[in-house]
């Protein structure tokens, strides 16, 4: 059973970065403060791009040689189309849907109640099974108690049921119980036992546990050795949709000397998946990679777009670097007011930049005012 799973890393990616710093530099140069540098843009550092508004299609009439200036007025008898399928085009009726096969498998009434939001019912259905040793039911009881769903929140009892479900082989509870042991919350802190349960959960295929166990391996084994030990777990977690793991895979594929050319060519794909999942570090790095040509061809416009996404989402470094892109017309046109606006926004967040400060002081007073007015209206995108 998998309920409300959230990964929890110990200083997410710190261990990964620590390992990467021991490797030789690749296509991206790292400055002393860990900020990736691009020679044309200045110092850089970190969901999905929504499609832009589609253009209004031009309307042609029979015999016309060019599009009409304006669409014809709608008439009262015009009805919206309900669509035409391939069988309609062939002049055939659509075949009937096959009859639905009756479900003969086991019915989990507790989980069904949980899905419908009937938490007290779910608790009442699951408790007898949990008391008889059903690991899935024990996990549900633990979740309900931990979150106070339908019953009074009781984290201590939740920890008890997580431990029982973990002992019974439930991968989700193995992961949750490992986190409790790491934190020492509602149970005695025990790092050795936590590592054992985390590894068991990872080996059982729990995606967040796979990521966390990979983090532990990189922390406990500095350098390339730890990264190579962790990579299989990062890959498994990434394949199950954990954005942090997807980002880690992209960094290891592009950096580890032992990576095959086939995997190295997939580094940008994994970075894009992490960026599309809303991971802001990946969004900024995606902009950097596209601009510098890391992991694939140069795409200045694509890099600018990703940088803009990260900036609008509130990433301060991306805001600063977006100003550089506007000044240097990289992936966009030169727009001094836009550049000044993003500089003001990033400066207010505490990121100083002498180069941008010189630029800002060199533009006209009315341009400064326009930039400040625009910055005052900025709100991070949700």
C-alpha positions as a LaTeX table, in Angstrom:
\begin{tabular}{lrrr}
\hline
Residue & $x$ (\AA) & $y$ (\AA) & $z$ (\AA) \\
\hline
Unk1 & 0.00 & 0.00 & 0.00 \\
Unk2 & 1.24 & 3.47 & $-0.78$ \\
Unk3 & $-0.37$ & 6.43 & 0.96 \\
Unk4 & 0.71 & 10.09 & 0.68 \\
Unk5 & 4.35 & 9.26 & 0.04 \\
Unk6 & 6.74 & 12.17 & 0.26 \\
Unk7 & 10.46 & 11.74 & $-0.03$ \\
Unk8 & 12.57 & 13.21 & 2.70 \\
Unk9 & 16.26 & 13.66 & 2.03 \\
Unk10 & 19.00 & 14.51 & 4.45 \\
Unk11 & 20.05 & 17.87 & 3.05 \\
Unk12 & 18.77 & 17.14 & $-0.43$ \\
Unk13 & 21.61 & 16.73 & $-2.95$ \\
Unk14 & 24.29 & 18.04 & $-0.56$ \\
Unk15 & 25.93 & 14.64 & $-0.57$ \\
Unk16 & 25.58 & 14.42 & $-4.33$ \\
Unk17 & 27.30 & 17.76 & $-4.84$ \\
Unk18 & 30.02 & 16.83 & $-2.36$ \\
Unk19 & 30.79 & 13.76 & $-4.43$ \\
Unk20 & 30.68 & 15.61 & $-7.72$ \\
Unk21 & 33.23 & 18.17 & $-6.57$ \\
Unk22 & 35.79 & 15.39 & $-6.36$ \\
Unk23 & 35.40 & 14.61 & $-10.06$ \\
Unk24 & 37.20 & 16.31 & $-12.97$ \\
Unk25 & 35.36 & 19.21 & $-14.55$ \\
Unk26 & 33.24 & 18.53 & $-17.62$ \\
Unk27 & 31.52 & 20.89 & $-20.05$ \\
Unk28 & 30.39 & 23.20 & $-17.23$ \\
Unk29 & 32.92 & 25.20 & $-15.23$ \\
Unk30 & 32.30 & 25.69 & $-11.54$ \\
Unk31 & 33.42 & 28.87 & $-9.86$ \\
Unk32 & 34.76 & 28.95 & $-6.34$ \\
Unk33 & 31.30 & 29.49 & $-4.88$ \\
Unk34 & 29.72 & 26.58 & $-6.76$ \\
Unk35 & 28.07 & 28.77 & $-9.40$ \\
Unk36 & 28.18 & 27.52 & $-12.94$ \\
Unk37 & 29.74 & 30.07 & $-15.26$ \\
Unk38 & 28.96 & 30.86 & $-18.87$ \\
Unk39 & 31.52 & 33.01 & $-20.71$ \\
Unk40 & 28.95 & 35.16 & $-22.45$ \\
Unk41 & 26.37 & 35.54 & $-19.73$ \\
Unk42 & 28.25 & 35.92 & $-16.49$ \\
Unk43 & 27.97 & 33.82 & $-13.35$ \\
Unk44 & 25.00 & 31.47 & $-13.25$ \\
Unk45 & 23.65 & 29.09 & $-10.62$ \\
Unk46 & 18.81 & 26.91 & $-9.91$ \\
Unk47 & 7.86 & 23.38 & $-14.04$ \\
Unk48 & 6.77 & 22.50 & $-16.73$ \\
Unk49 & 6.86 & 25.13 & $-19.46$ \\
Unk50 & 3.27 & 25.79 & $-20.30$ \\
Unk51 & 2.56 & 26.12 & $-24.02$ \\
Unk52 & 2.10 & 29.67 & $-25.22$ \\
Unk53 & $-1.23$ & 30.86 & $-26.51$ \\
Unk54 & $-2.00$ & 29.38 & $-29.88$ \\
Unk55 & $-2.34$ & 31.86 & $-32.77$ \\
Unk56 & $-5.81$ & 32.46 & $-34.14$ \\
Unk57 & $-6.13$ & 30.42 & $-37.34$ \\
Unk58 & $-6.69$ & 32.29 & $-40.59$ \\
Unk59 & $-10.04$ & 31.55 & $-42.23$ \\
Unk60 & $-10.17$ & 30.78 & $-45.96$ \\
Unk61 & $-13.22$ & 30.46 & $-48.17$ \\
Unk62 & $-13.53$ & 28.57 & $-51.41$ \\
Unk63 & $-12.05$ & 30.61 & $-54.23$ \\
Unk64 & $-10.09$ & 32.91 & $-51.90$ \\
Unk65 & $-6.42$ & 33.44 & $-52.60$ \\
Unk66 & $-5.63$ & 34.91 & $-49.20$ \\
Unk67 & $-7.04$ & 34.81 & $-45.73$ \\
Unk68 & $-10.01$ & 36.98 & $-44.89$ \\
Unk69 & $-9.17$ & 40.03 & $-42.80$ \\
Unk70 & $-11.81$ & 39.17 & $-40.24$ \\
Unk71 & $-13.76$ & 35.97 & $-39.60$ \\
Unk72 & $-17.33$ & 35.93 & $-40.99$ \\
Unk73 & $-20.12$ & 36.78 & $-38.59$ \\
Unk74 & $-21.61$ & 33.81 & $-36.78$ \\
Unk75 & $-25.07$ & 32.75 & $-37.85$ \\
Unk76 & $-27.82$ & 31.43 & $-35.65$ \\
Unk77 & $-27.91$ & 28.00 & $-37.29$ \\
Unk78 & $-24.21$ & 27.28 & $-36.86$ \\
Unk79 & $-23.66$ & 24.50 & $-34.32$ \\
Unk80 & $-20.31$ & 23.64 & $-32.71$ \\
Unk81 & $-18.73$ & 20.48 & $-34.04$ \\
Unk82 & $-18.66$ & 17.47 & $-31.76$ \\
Unk83 & $-15.68$ & 16.06 & $-33.61$ \\
Unk84 & $-15.26$ & 13.48 & $-36.35$ \\
Unk85 & $-13.61$ & 10.16 & $-35.67$ \\
Unk86 & $-11.73$ & 7.98 & $-38.10$ \\
Unk87 & $-14.70$ & 5.59 & $-38.51$ \\
Unk88 & $-16.98$ & 8.53 & $-39.38$ \\
Unk89 & $-14.55$ & 9.59 & $-42.07$ \\
Unk90 & $-14.61$ & 6.05 & $-43.48$ \\
Unk91 & $-18.40$ & 6.05 & $-43.56$ \\
Unk92 & $-18.70$ & 3.29 & $-40.97$ \\
Unk93 & $-20.42$ & 3.19 & $-37.62$ \\
Unk94 & $-18.29$ & 3.04 & $-34.52$ \\
Unk95 & $-18.03$ & $-0.49$ & $-33.12$ \\
Unk96 & $-19.69$ & $-1.13$ & $-29.75$ \\
Unk97 & $-17.47$ & $-1.07$ & $-26.70$ \\
Unk98 & $-16.50$ & $-4.51$ & $-25.41$ \\
Unk99 & $-18.48$ & $-5.60$ & $-22.36$ \\
Unk100 & $-16.81$ & $-4.73$ & $-19.08$ \\
Unk101 & $-15.34$ & $-7.76$ & $-17.41$ \\
Unk102 & $-16.62$ & $-8.32$ & $-13.87$ \\
Unk103 & $-14.03$ & $-7.80$ & $-11.16$ \\
Unk104 & $-13.50$ & $-10.97$ & $-9.17$ \\
Unk105 & $-10.45$ & $-9.95$ & $-7.15$ \\
Unk106 & $-10.36$ & $-9.10$ & $-3.45$ \\
Unk107 & $-12.11$ & $-5.91$ & $-2.35$ \\
Unk108 & $-10.26$ & $-3.75$ & 0.16 \\
Unk109 & $-13.12$ & $-1.96$ & 1.92 \\
Unk110 & $-10.77$ & $-0.02$ & 4.18 \\
Unk111 & $-8.77$ & 1.40 & 1.29 \\
Unk112 & $-11.95$ & 2.13 & $-0.65$ \\
Unk113 & $-13.26$ & 4.16 & 2.28 \\
Unk114 & $-9.91$ & 5.94 & 2.54 \\
Unk115 & $-10.01$ & 6.92 & $-1.13$ \\
Unk116 & $-13.51$ & 8.38 & $-0.67$ \\
Unk117 & $-12.38$ & 10.42 & 2.32 \\
Unk118 & $-14.32$ & 8.30 & 4.83 \\
Unk119 & $-11.40$ & 8.15 & 7.21 \\
Unk120 & $-13.19$ & 6.98 & 10.34 \\
Unk121 & $-14.79$ & 4.15 & 8.35 \\
Unk122 & $-11.37$ & 3.29 & 6.92 \\
Unk123 & $-9.94$ & 3.18 & 10.44 \\
Unk124 & $-12.74$ & 0.94 & 11.68 \\
Unk125 & $-12.36$ & $-1.43$ & 8.71 \\
Unk126 & $-8.56$ & $-1.56$ & 8.90 \\
Unk127 & $-8.08$ & $-1.91$ & 12.67 \\
Unk128 & $-9.25$ & $-5.54$ & 13.02 \\
Unk129 & $-7.01$ & $-6.56$ & 10.11 \\
Unk130 & $-4.09$ & $-4.59$ & 11.56 \\
Unk131 & $-4.50$ & $-6.35$ & 14.89 \\
Unk132 & $-4.36$ & $-9.70$ & 13.07 \\
Unk133 & $-1.02$ & $-8.73$ & 11.46 \\
Unk134 & $-2.01$ & $-7.41$ & 8.00 \\
Unk135 & 0.91 & $-5.08$ & 7.02 \\
Unk136 & $-1.18$ & $-3.04$ & 4.56 \\
Unk137 & $-3.86$ & $-2.42$ & 7.18 \\
Unk138 & $-1.19$ & $-1.57$ & 9.76 \\
Unk139 & 0.25 & 1.02 & 7.37 \\
Unk140 & $-3.19$ & 2.56 & 6.90 \\
Unk141 & $-3.74$ & 2.79 & 10.65 \\
Unk142 & $-0.32$ & 4.42 & 11.01 \\
Unk143 & $-1.11$ & 6.97 & 8.29 \\
Unk144 & $-4.48$ & 7.86 & 9.78 \\
Unk145 & $-3.01$ & 8.29 & 13.25 \\
Unk146 & 0.04 & 10.22 & 12.03 \\
Unk147 & $-2.08$ & 12.73 & 10.10 \\
Unk148 & $-5.09$ & 12.82 & 12.40 \\
Unk149 & $-7.49$ & 11.74 & 9.66 \\
Unk150 & $-10.84$ & 10.72 & 11.11 \\
Unk151 & $-9.24$ & 10.15 & 14.50 \\
Unk152 & $-7.21$ & 12.17 & 16.99 \\
Unk153 & $-3.60$ & 12.57 & 15.89 \\
Unk154 & $-1.38$ & 10.18 & 17.82 \\
Unk155 & 2.14 & 10.05 & 16.43 \\
Unk156 & 3.44 & 7.72 & 19.09 \\
Unk157 & 0.90 & 5.03 & 18.23 \\
Unk158 & 1.48 & 5.76 & 14.54 \\
Unk159 & 5.17 & 4.97 & 15.06 \\
Unk160 & 4.20 & 1.67 & 16.70 \\
Unk161 & 2.05 & 0.65 & 13.72 \\
Unk162 & 4.73 & 1.75 & 11.24 \\
Unk163 & 7.19 & $-0.52$ & 13.03 \\
Unk164 & 4.77 & $-3.47$ & 12.93 \\
Unk165 & 4.01 & $-2.94$ & 9.23 \\
Unk166 & 7.72 & $-2.63$ & 8.46 \\
Unk167 & 8.38 & $-5.92$ & 10.23 \\
Unk168 & 5.58 & $-7.41$ & 8.15 \\
Unk169 & 7.28 & $-6.36$ & 4.90 \\
Unk170 & 5.38 & $-3.20$ & 3.86 \\
Unk171 & 7.90 & $-1.04$ & 1.93 \\
Unk172 & 6.11 & 2.24 & 2.66 \\
Unk173 & 6.23 & 1.62 & 6.40 \\
Unk174 & 9.86 & 0.56 & 6.17 \\
Unk175 & 10.62 & 3.98 & 4.68 \\
Unk176 & 8.46 & 5.92 & 7.13 \\
Unk177 & 9.85 & 4.04 & 10.12 \\
Unk178 & 13.41 & 4.67 & 8.93 \\
Unk179 & 12.68 & 8.40 & 8.85 \\
Unk180 & 11.34 & 8.27 & 12.41 \\
Unk181 & 14.50 & 6.49 & 13.55 \\
Unk182 & 16.67 & 9.09 & 11.84 \\
Unk183 & 14.78 & 11.98 & 13.42 \\
Unk184 & 14.37 & 10.35 & 16.83 \\
Unk185 & 10.74 & 11.50 & 16.85 \\
Unk186 & 8.34 & 9.34 & 18.88 \\
Unk187 & 10.97 & 6.57 & 18.89 \\
Unk188 & 14.54 & 6.40 & 20.15 \\
Unk189 & 17.04 & 7.72 & 17.62 \\
Unk190 & 18.91 & 4.81 & 16.04 \\
Unk191 & 20.93 & 5.59 & 12.93 \\
Unk192 & 22.12 & 2.02 & 12.41 \\
Unk193 & 18.57 & 0.63 & 12.48 \\
Unk194 & 17.38 & 3.52 & 10.29 \\
Unk195 & 19.94 & 2.67 & 7.62 \\
Unk196 & 18.94 & $-0.98$ & 7.73 \\
Unk197 & 15.25 & $-0.18$ & 7.25 \\
Unk198 & 15.99 & 2.41 & 4.54 \\
Unk199 & 18.02 & $-0.13$ & 2.56 \\
Unk200 & 15.28 & $-2.74$ & 2.93 \\
Unk201 & 12.69 & $-0.27$ & 1.67 \\
Unk202 & 14.94 & 0.73 & $-1.23$ \\
Unk203 & 15.59 & $-2.88$ & $-2.18$ \\
Unk204 & 11.82 & $-3.46$ & $-2.04$ \\
Unk205 & 11.34 & $-0.72$ & $-4.67$ \\
Unk206 & 10.04 & 2.18 & $-2.57$ \\
Unk207 & 11.02 & 5.20 & $-4.74$ \\
Unk208 & 11.66 & 7.73 & $-1.99$ \\
Unk209 & 13.66 & 5.17 & $-0.04$ \\
Unk210 & 15.74 & 4.48 & $-3.15$ \\
Unk211 & 16.61 & 8.17 & $-3.37$ \\
Unk212 & 17.37 & 8.48 & 0.35 \\
Unk213 & 19.50 & 5.35 & 0.37 \\
Unk214 & 21.46 & 6.71 & $-2.59$ \\
Unk215 & 22.00 & 9.91 & $-0.60$ \\
Unk216 & 23.33 & 7.87 & 2.32 \\
Unk217 & 25.73 & 5.99 & 0.08 \\
Unk218 & 27.17 & 9.21 & $-1.34$ \\
Unk219 & 27.55 & 10.69 & 2.15 \\
Unk220 & 29.20 & 7.61 & 3.63 \\
Unk221 & 31.47 & 6.98 & 0.63 \\
Unk222 & 32.98 & 10.31 & $-0.53$ \\
Unk223 & 34.08 & 10.72 & $-4.12$ \\
Unk224 & 33.43 & 8.74 & $-7.26$ \\
Unk225 & 33.10 & 5.41 & $-5.41$ \\
Unk226 & 30.06 & 6.55 & $-3.45$ \\
Unk227 & 28.44 & 8.09 & $-6.52$ \\
Unk228 & 28.87 & 4.88 & $-8.49$ \\
Unk229 & 27.41 & 2.84 & $-5.62$ \\
Unk230 & 24.46 & 5.23 & $-5.40$ \\
Unk231 & 23.74 & 5.53 & $-9.13$ \\
Unk232 & 21.62 & 2.34 & $-9.49$ \\
Unk233 & 19.36 & 3.54 & $-6.66$ \\
Unk234 & 19.12 & 7.03 & $-8.14$ \\
Unk235 & 18.19 & 5.50 & $-11.50$ \\
Unk236 & 15.44 & 3.30 & $-10.02$ \\
Unk237 & 14.01 & 6.23 & $-8.08$ \\
Unk238 & 14.19 & 8.49 & $-11.14$ \\
Unk239 & 12.31 & 5.96 & $-13.25$ \\
Unk240 & 9.49 & 6.08 & $-10.67$ \\
Unk241 & 9.17 & 9.85 & $-10.96$ \\
Unk242 & 11.17 & 11.30 & $-8.04$ \\
Unk243 & 12.36 & 14.68 & $-9.40$ \\
Unk244 & 15.37 & 14.92 & $-7.05$ \\
Unk245 & 16.58 & 11.54 & $-8.32$ \\
Unk246 & 16.03 & 12.58 & $-11.94$ \\
Unk247 & 18.20 & 15.62 & $-11.32$ \\
Unk248 & 20.86 & 13.51 & $-9.62$ \\
Unk249 & 20.93 & 11.08 & $-12.55$ \\
Unk250 & 21.41 & 13.95 & $-14.99$ \\
Unk251 & 24.38 & 15.27 & $-13.00$ \\
Unk252 & 26.02 & 11.85 & $-12.64$ \\
Unk253 & 25.50 & 10.94 & $-16.28$ \\
Unk254 & 27.25 & 14.11 & $-17.40$ \\
Unk255 & 30.03 & 13.99 & $-14.77$ \\
Unk256 & 31.09 & 10.42 & $-13.91$ \\
Unk257 & 34.02 & 9.22 & $-16.05$ \\
Unk258 & 32.72 & 5.63 & $-16.02$ \\
Unk259 & 29.38 & 6.51 & $-17.67$ \\
Unk260 & 28.85 & 4.98 & $-21.11$ \\
Unk261 & 28.28 & 7.30 & $-24.09$ \\
Unk262 & 24.70 & 6.00 & $-24.35$ \\
Unk263 & 23.86 & 7.08 & $-20.81$ \\
Unk264 & 25.79 & 10.33 & $-21.15$ \\
Unk265 & 23.58 & 11.21 & $-24.11$ \\
Unk266 & 20.51 & 10.82 & $-21.86$ \\
Unk267 & 21.70 & 13.32 & $-19.23$ \\
Unk268 & 19.80 & 16.26 & $-20.68$ \\
Unk269 & 16.62 & 14.16 & $-20.98$ \\
Unk270 & 16.71 & 13.36 & $-17.27$ \\
Unk271 & 17.38 & 17.01 & $-16.45$ \\
Unk272 & 14.37 & 18.02 & $-18.54$ \\
Unk273 & 12.17 & 15.53 & $-16.70$ \\
Unk274 & 13.23 & 16.98 & $-13.36$ \\
Unk275 & 12.64 & 20.52 & $-14.65$ \\
Unk276 & 9.20 & 19.61 & $-15.94$ \\
Unk277 & 8.41 & 18.18 & $-12.50$ \\
Unk278 & 8.88 & 21.66 & $-11.04$ \\
Unk279 & 12.34 & 21.20 & $-9.50$ \\
Unk280 & 13.75 & 24.72 & $-9.63$ \\
Unk281 & 17.42 & 23.66 & $-9.52$ \\
Unk282 & 16.79 & 21.58 & $-12.62$ \\
Unk283 & 14.96 & 24.46 & $-14.31$ \\
Unk284 & 17.91 & 26.80 & $-13.84$ \\
Unk285 & 20.42 & 24.16 & $-14.87$ \\
Unk286 & 18.31 & 23.36 & $-17.92$ \\
Unk287 & 18.67 & 26.96 & $-18.97$ \\
Unk288 & 22.43 & 26.79 & $-18.38$ \\
Unk289 & 22.88 & 23.55 & $-20.30$ \\
Unk290 & 20.95 & 24.78 & $-23.31$ \\
Unk291 & 22.85 & 28.06 & $-23.42$ \\
Unk292 & 26.28 & 26.43 & $-22.99$ \\
Unk293 & 25.55 & 23.35 & $-25.12$ \\
Unk294 & 26.09 & 20.92 & $-22.25$ \\
Unk295 & 24.69 & 17.47 & $-22.93$ \\
Unk296 & 23.48 & 18.42 & $-26.41$ \\
Unk297 & 23.27 & 21.22 & $-28.97$ \\
Unk298 & 23.13 & 24.90 & $-28.05$ \\
Unk299 & 19.59 & 26.31 & $-27.84$ \\
Unk300 & 19.73 & 29.92 & $-26.73$ \\
Unk301 & 15.99 & 30.54 & $-26.98$ \\
Unk302 & 15.21 & 27.36 & $-25.06$ \\
Unk303 & 17.75 & 28.29 & $-22.40$ \\
Unk304 & 16.24 & 31.75 & $-22.06$ \\
Unk305 & 12.76 & 30.25 & $-21.71$ \\
Unk306 & 13.81 & 27.90 & $-18.90$ \\
Unk307 & 15.63 & 30.73 & $-17.15$ \\
Unk308 & 12.48 & 32.83 & $-17.34$ \\
Unk309 & 10.38 & 29.99 & $-15.91$ \\
Unk310 & 12.72 & 29.64 & $-12.93$ \\
Unk311 & 12.77 & 33.42 & $-12.44$ \\
Unk312 & 9.00 & 33.75 & $-12.45$ \\
Unk313 & 8.80 & 30.88 & $-9.99$ \\
Unk314 & 10.87 & 32.89 & $-7.54$ \\
Unk315 & 14.38 & 31.55 & $-8.02$ \\
Unk316 & 16.59 & 34.50 & $-7.09$ \\
Unk317 & 19.67 & 33.38 & $-9.02$ \\
Unk318 & 17.58 & 32.80 & $-12.14$ \\
Unk319 & 16.14 & 36.30 & $-11.75$ \\
Unk320 & 19.64 & 37.73 & $-11.60$ \\
Unk321 & 20.83 & 35.79 & $-14.61$ \\
Unk322 & 17.71 & 36.57 & $-16.60$ \\
Unk323 & 18.78 & 40.22 & $-16.33$ \\
Unk324 & 22.13 & 39.27 & $-17.90$ \\
Unk325 & 20.36 & 37.49 & $-20.75$ \\
Unk326 & 18.27 & 40.57 & $-21.49$ \\
Unk327 & 21.34 & 42.84 & $-21.41$ \\
Unk328 & 23.38 & 40.61 & $-23.73$ \\
Unk329 & 20.43 & 39.64 & $-25.99$ \\
Unk330 & 21.04 & 35.92 & $-25.44$ \\
Unk331 & 18.00 & 33.94 & $-26.53$ \\
Unk332 & 15.96 & 37.15 & $-26.64$ \\
Unk333 & 16.15 & 40.76 & $-27.78$ \\
Unk334 & 18.01 & 43.39 & $-25.82$ \\
Unk335 & 15.51 & 44.89 & $-23.35$ \\
Unk336 & 17.02 & 47.26 & $-20.76$ \\
Unk337 & 13.83 & 47.80 & $-18.76$ \\
Unk338 & 13.23 & 44.04 & $-18.44$ \\
Unk339 & 16.86 & 43.58 & $-17.41$ \\
Unk340 & 16.59 & 46.35 & $-14.82$ \\
Unk341 & 13.30 & 44.90 & $-13.51$ \\
Unk342 & 14.79 & 41.49 & $-12.83$ \\
Unk343 & 17.89 & 43.04 & $-11.31$ \\
Unk344 & 15.75 & 45.07 & $-8.89$ \\
Unk345 & 13.78 & 41.94 & $-7.94$ \\
Unk346 & 16.91 & 39.87 & $-7.30$ \\
Unk347 & 18.65 & 42.74 & $-5.48$ \\
Unk348 & 15.69 & 43.10 & $-3.13$ \\
Unk349 & 16.08 & 39.40 & $-2.31$ \\
Unk350 & 19.66 & 40.07 & $-1.24$ \\
Unk351 & 21.63 & 39.03 & $-4.31$ \\
Unk352 & 24.19 & 41.74 & $-5.10$ \\
Unk353 & 25.78 & 42.07 & $-8.53$ \\
Unk354 & 28.22 & 44.94 & $-9.21$ \\
Unk355 & 27.98 & 44.46 & $-12.98$ \\
Unk356 & 24.20 & 44.78 & $-12.95$ \\
Unk357 & 24.43 & 47.69 & $-10.55$ \\
Unk358 & 26.64 & 49.57 & $-13.04$ \\
Unk359 & 24.18 & 48.75 & $-15.82$ \\
Unk360 & 21.23 & 49.96 & $-13.74$ \\
Unk361 & 22.90 & 53.25 & $-12.86$ \\
Unk362 & 23.73 & 53.82 & $-16.52$ \\
Unk363 & 20.16 & 53.71 & $-17.88$ \\
Unk364 & 17.78 & 56.68 & $-18.06$ \\
Unk365 & 15.80 & 57.83 & $-15.02$ \\
Unk366 & 12.48 & 57.00 & $-16.68$ \\
Unk367 & 13.72 & 53.49 & $-17.44$ \\
Unk368 & 14.72 & 53.03 & $-13.79$ \\
Unk369 & 11.26 & 54.18 & $-12.71$ \\
Unk370 & 9.56 & 51.76 & $-15.13$ \\
Unk371 & 11.70 & 48.92 & $-13.82$ \\
Unk372 & 10.87 & 49.74 & $-10.20$ \\
Unk373 & 7.16 & 49.94 & $-11.01$ \\
Unk374 & 7.30 & 46.54 & $-12.72$ \\
Unk375 & 9.28 & 45.04 & $-9.84$ \\
Unk376 & 6.67 & 46.31 & $-7.36$ \\
Unk377 & 4.00 & 44.34 & $-9.25$ \\
Unk378 & 5.96 & 41.09 & $-9.35$ \\
Unk379 & 4.53 & 38.11 & $-7.51$ \\
Unk380 & 6.09 & 34.63 & $-7.76$ \\
Unk381 & 4.12 & 32.29 & $-10.01$ \\
Unk382 & 2.38 & 29.37 & $-8.34$ \\
\hline
\end{tabular}
